[in-house]
């Protein structure tokens, strides 16, 4: 039996939010510099939150193209 991710590689888009939230946390644990007036860590979490629906949308689009919607 083949793993579901190998059958549906678009599911890899759903790893992006996980990597942004947890994988990069040790690298972004800083207050300075600030980005748009926000501490860097807060900006990073805001960016990850905004990119999560984009990753879900990309996965949905890829599934619809393959006829799995």
Helices and strands as residue ranges (DSSP letters): H 4-7, G 9-14, H 15-18, I 19-23, H 25-28, E 34-35, E 38-39, H 40-65
